[in-house]
């Protein structure tokens, strides 16, 4: 028989539906709280003039009736790139028998699992959570199959890099399905509108800000690039013309294969995920512009030489300096 909490949540719906027979079937339930709630509900219906059948009436509780009361039993998913900059949180709520699983995976730009947690939800908790998701996402949904594939792909990338994954993730593999043969492409392909946007160093700043690149932690190693800039242009400082500093930055980045690999992998990945967040918020045009940036990085043989890439690297330099400053302060404090 169904567990007490699930039935407790269904009783107000039975009262609203004036389903006296179903309540009678629950008045002798093994769970004391269910019995008490069912008998109180029967009394309420009787006071409203509803005929209450005898306890041996043919109508009984069935799994099918419970599933009808549970509402939408489709798996739903959402992506969050704002709560932890530099990470993509993929969340899936998947109904099971009488309960739902909520899976929360934190995935880095390198497509590696940083954290994974499994929670058990009641139907009421799931319904409230989905309402919250819908309020922020204009009823748009991330495809659950894509979200599952994204988590499975990240698990395989984590293991192949020599890192362990949380045990909870391995315990849930039976529900998450098979690992895809390649990285899942963004489901936004074919969804976003075409935009007339050719990024350059002047018009890209707001697009990067909308993708929250300015709050990312250090995700690429800019220190070798900065050393080359300082060695070749020791005369440059904050008072130097902006164009001169920008050109020196691009020259210092050119040919840096490690930087190139980071741009084509994790930076492009993080931009694609940021586009999903913008799309969920209804900002289709801005999401499409961010996707233009990620597509240019992926397609370029030397993405570190793209005319606008210096703006992104500038944000990363500021982030790196802030990170190093915090480290120094912590060392002084110790």
C-alpha positions in Angstrom: 0.0 0.0 0.0 1.2 3.5 -0.6 3.1 5.2 2.1 1.5 7.6 4.6 3.0 11.0 3.5 1.9 10.5 -0.2 -1.6 9.7 0.9 -1.8 12.5 3.4 -1.0 15.0 0.5 -3.8 13.4 -1.6 -6.5 13.7 1.0 -7.3 17.4 0.4 -7.7 16.6 -3.3 -10.1 13.8 -2.5 -12.1 16.2 -0.4 -12.2 18.8 -3.2 -13.3 16.0 -5.6 -15.9 14.8 -3.1 -14.5 11.3 -3.5 -16.0 9.7 -0.4 -15.4 6.1 -1.5 -11.6 6.7 -1.8 -11.6 8.3 1.7 -13.6 5.4 3.2 -10.9 3.0 1.8 -8.3 5.0 3.8 -10.1 5.2 7.1 -8.6 1.9 8.3 -5.1 2.5 6.8 -2.1 1.2 8.8 -0.7 4.7 9.2 -2.4 6.5 12.1 -2.0 9.9 10.5 -3.7 8.7 7.3 -6.6 7.1 9.3 -7.1 10.3 11.3 -7.0 12.6 8.3 -9.3 10.3 6.2 -11.9 10.2 9.0 -11.8 13.9 9.5 -12.2 14.4 5.7 -15.2 12.0 5.7 -16.8 14.0 8.5 -16.3 17.2 6.5 -18.0 15.7 3.4 -20.8 14.3 5.5 -21.5 17.8 6.9 -21.7 19.0 3.4 -24.4 16.5 2.5 -22.2 14.0 0.6 -23.4 10.4 0.9 -20.7 8.3 2.5 -20.6 4.7 1.3 -20.1 1.7 3.6 -16.6 0.5 4.2 -17.1 -2.6 2.2 -18.1 -0.7 -0.9 -16.4 -2.1 -4.1 -14.5 1.1 -4.6 -10.9 0.9 -3.2 -7.6 2.6 -3.4 -5.4 1.6 -6.3 -2.1 2.6 -7.7 -3.7 4.0 -10.7 -5.9 6.4 -8.6 -2.8 7.6 -6.8 -0.9 8.3 -10.0 -3.8 10.4 -11.3 -3.6 12.5 -8.1 0.1 12.9 -8.4 -0.2 15.1 -11.4 2.5 15.6 -14.0 4.9 12.6 -13.8 7.3 13.8 -16.6 10.9 14.4 -15.6 11.8 18.1 -15.7 15.2 19.8 -15.7 16.7 23.2 -15.3 20.2 24.7 -15.7 21.7 27.3 -13.3 24.9 29.1 -14.2 24.5 32.1 -11.8 24.6 30.7 -8.3 28.2 29.5 -8.7 30.0 31.4 -11.4 32.3 29.2 -13.5 30.1 26.1 -12.9 26.9 24.8 -14.5 24.4 23.2 -12.2 22.2 20.7 -13.9 19.1 19.8 -11.9 16.6 17.0 -12.8 13.4 16.1 -10.9 12.5 12.5 -11.9 9.3 10.9 -10.5 9.5 7.4 -9.2 7.1 5.2 -7.3 5.3 7.5 -4.9 8.3 9.8 -4.6 10.6 11.7 -6.9 14.4 12.0 -7.1 16.0 15.4 -7.4 19.5 15.2 -8.9 21.8 18.2 -8.7 25.1 18.0 -10.6 27.7 20.7 -10.6 29.7 20.5 -13.8 32.9 22.5 -14.6 33.8 24.1 -17.9 36.1 21.1 -18.4 33.0 18.9 -18.4 33.9 17.3 -15.1 31.7 16.5 -12.1 32.6 18.9 -9.2 29.7 17.8 -7.0 26.6 15.6 -7.2 23.7 15.1 -4.8 20.5 13.1 -4.7 17.5 14.2 -2.8 14.1 12.5 -2.3 11.1 14.7 -2.9 7.4 14.3 -2.0 4.9 15.2 -4.7 4.2 18.4 -2.9 7.8 19.4 -2.7 8.3 18.6 -6.4 5.2 20.6 -7.4 6.3 23.7 -5.4 9.8 23.5 -6.9 8.6 23.2 -10.5 6.4 26.3 -9.8 9.5 28.2 -8.7 11.4 27.0 -11.7 8.6 28.1 -14.0 8.3 31.5 -12.5 12.0 32.2 -13.3 11.9 30.4 -16.7 8.6 31.6 -18.3 7.5 27.9 -18.4 10.5 27.0 -20.6 12.0 23.6 -19.9 15.4 22.1 -20.4 15.0 18.7 -22.1 15.4 16.0 -19.3 17.1 13.6 -21.7 19.7 16.2 -22.6 20.3 16.9 -18.9 20.8 13.2 -18.2 23.2 12.9 -21.1 25.1 16.0 -19.9 25.6 14.5 -16.5 26.6 11.1 -17.8 29.1 12.6 -20.2 30.6 14.7 -17.4 31.0 11.5 -15.3 32.9 9.8 -18.0 35.1 12.8 -18.6 35.9 13.0 -14.9 36.9 9.3 -14.7 39.0 9.5 -17.8 40.9 12.4 -16.3 41.8 10.3 -13.3 39.4 11.8 -10.8 36.8 10.0 -8.7 33.1 10.8 -8.8 30.7 11.0 -5.9 29.2 7.6 -4.9 25.7 9.0 -5.1 26.2 9.5 -8.8 27.3 5.9 -9.4 24.2 4.8 -7.3 21.9 6.7 -9.7 23.4 5.4 -13.0 20.5 3.0 -13.5 18.2 6.0 -13.6 20.4 8.3 -15.6 20.8 6.0 -18.6 23.7 5.2 -20.8 26.6 7.6 -21.4 26.5 9.3 -24.8 29.2 8.6 -27.4 30.0 12.3 -27.7 29.4 15.5 -25.8 25.7 16.5 -26.0 25.3 19.5 -28.3 23.3 22.4 -27.0 19.6 21.8 -27.3 19.4 25.5 -28.3 20.5 24.6 -31.8 17.5 25.6 -34.0 15.7 27.1 -31.1 17.2 30.6 -30.9 16.4 33.3 -33.5 19.1 34.3 -36.0 20.9 37.5 -35.0 22.9 40.0 -37.0 25.9 40.2 -34.7 29.5 40.3 -35.8 31.5 40.5 -32.5 34.4 43.0 -32.2 36.2 44.5 -29.3 33.8 47.3 -29.0 30.4 45.6 -29.2 31.2 42.4 -27.3 31.6 43.8 -23.8 27.9 43.9 -23.0 27.4 40.4 -24.4 30.1 39.1 -22.2 28.6 40.9 -19.2 25.2 39.3 -20.0 26.9 35.9 -20.0 28.4 37.0 -16.6 31.9 36.4 -17.8 33.0 39.3 -15.6 32.2 37.2 -12.5 33.9 34.0 -13.6 36.7 32.7 -11.4 40.0 32.1 -13.3 39.2 29.4 -15.8 42.2 29.9 -18.1 45.9 30.4 -17.2 46.7 34.0 -18.2 50.0 34.3 -16.3 52.2 33.0 -19.2 50.5 35.5 -21.5 51.0 38.3 -19.1 54.7 37.5 -18.6 55.2 37.7 -22.4 53.4 41.0 -22.5 55.6 42.5 -19.7 58.8 41.2 -21.3 58.0 42.6 -24.7 56.4 45.8 -23.6 57.9 46.8 -20.2 56.9 50.4 -20.9 53.2 49.7 -20.9 51.2 50.7 -17.8 47.6 51.8 -16.9 48.3 55.3 -18.4 49.2 53.8 -21.8 46.7 54.1 -24.6 44.0 51.5 -24.4 44.5 50.4 -28.0 48.3 49.8 -27.4 47.6 47.7 -24.3 44.9 45.7 -26.1 47.1 45.0 -29.1 50.0 43.9 -26.8 47.6 41.6 -25.0 46.5 39.9 -28.3 50.1 39.6 -29.3 51.0 38.0 -26.0 48.2 35.5 -26.4 49.0 34.5 -30.0 50.4 31.0 -30.3 49.7 30.0 -26.7 48.5 26.5 -27.2 47.4 25.9 -23.6 45.3 29.1 -23.7 43.9 28.0 -27.1 42.9 24.6 -25.7 41.2 26.3 -22.7 39.3 28.7 -24.9 38.1 25.9 -27.3 37.0 23.7 -24.4 35.9 25.2 -21.2 35.4 28.8 -22.2 33.2 27.8 -25.2 31.4 25.3 -22.9 30.7 27.9 -20.2 29.4 30.4 -22.9 27.0 27.7 -24.2 25.7 27.1 -20.7 25.3 30.8 -20.1 23.2 31.0 -23.2 20.8 28.5 -21.7 20.4 30.6 -18.6 19.6 33.7 -20.8 17.1 31.6 -22.8 15.4 30.4 -19.7 14.9 34.0 -18.6 13.4 34.8 -22.0 16.4 36.7 -23.4 16.5 35.0 -26.7 18.5 37.6 -28.6 21.1 37.9 -25.9 21.4 34.1 -25.7 21.8 34.0 -29.5 24.7 36.5 -29.3 26.5 34.5 -26.6 26.1 31.4 -28.8 27.8 33.4 -31.7 30.8 33.9 -29.4 31.0 30.2 -28.5 30.6 29.2 -32.1 33.4 31.5 -33.2 35.8 30.1 -30.6 35.0 26.5 -31.5 35.4 27.2 -35.3 38.6 29.3 -35.1 41.9 27.6 -35.6 43.5 30.2 -33.4 40.7 31.5 -31.1 43.3 33.4 -29.0 43.7 35.7 -32.0 40.0 36.6 -32.5 39.7 40.4 -32.5 37.3 40.5 -29.6 39.0 37.8 -27.4 41.1 40.3 -25.6 37.9 41.6 -23.8 37.3 38.1 -22.4 41.0 37.7 -21.5 40.8 41.1 -19.7 38.0 39.8 -17.5 40.2 36.7 -16.7 43.2 38.8 -15.9 41.1 40.8 -13.4 39.7 37.6 -11.9 43.2 36.1 -11.6 44.6 39.3 -9.9 41.7 39.2 -7.4 42.3 35.5 -6.7 46.0 36.0 -6.1 45.2 39.0 -3.9 42.9 36.9 -1.7 45.5 34.2 -1.4 48.1 36.7 -0.2 45.6 38.1 2.3 44.9 34.6 3.6 48.6 33.9 3.9 49.2 37.1 5.9 46.3 36.3 8.1 47.7 32.9 8.9 
